Every structure is written in structure tokens, then in C-alpha cells.
Amino acid sequence: MVGKKAPFPAPSIRASVDVERPAWYRDHALGDLWMLYGEHERALDHLERAFEAEDPTLGTVGIDPVWDPVREDPRYLRIVEALRLPNS
């Protein structure tokens, strides 16, 4: 599988995005997964949805290394600043 991306979502990942969870949980989880797949715009779409839904788990977004590639993106920065999180 060298040089090719795995199909999204991979079977093992599908199980981690539980459809019985609240929408904000799914959006945060999907944002993380899209970041891992290098789909930054899609990840930010989900991050914004989670923020709009007042996702209580967003407290880690400012320090989670999965978000490192978009630390300077205005969409990401708006959310981190609105949540008053560290951005490191």
C-alpha cells in the first residue's frame, strides 16, 4: 500500500465513529480522522460544525498534534481563539 491512501473511512475507523453518539462528537472525531488523511479542508469543516454545536470535547484541539498542519489556518485560529485555548 506504499504511495496509496487507504480508502476512507477504513473499516477499523468506521467503528470508532459511532452513529449513536451526538452530532458534535461525530464531527470532532471525523475532523481528527480527516486530518490524519491529509484532508485539511474537510477536517476544518467538521471542526467548525463541532464548534457550532458546542462540543464539550474541543478543549484538546489547541494541543492535539493531529491539528499541527493547520495551526496557522484562519478557520482553525478562529475556533481556538473563541475557545480561549493554547495553540501549540
RAQUINOR-V263528 format. One record per helix or strand. SS is the DSSP state (~ for helix, > for strand). FROM is the first residue (numbers start at 1). LEN is the number of residues. Records with the same first field share a line. If there is no record, write none. Layout:
SS = FROM-LEN  FROM-LEN
This chain:
~ = 11-4  23-14  40-13  58-3  65-6  74-10
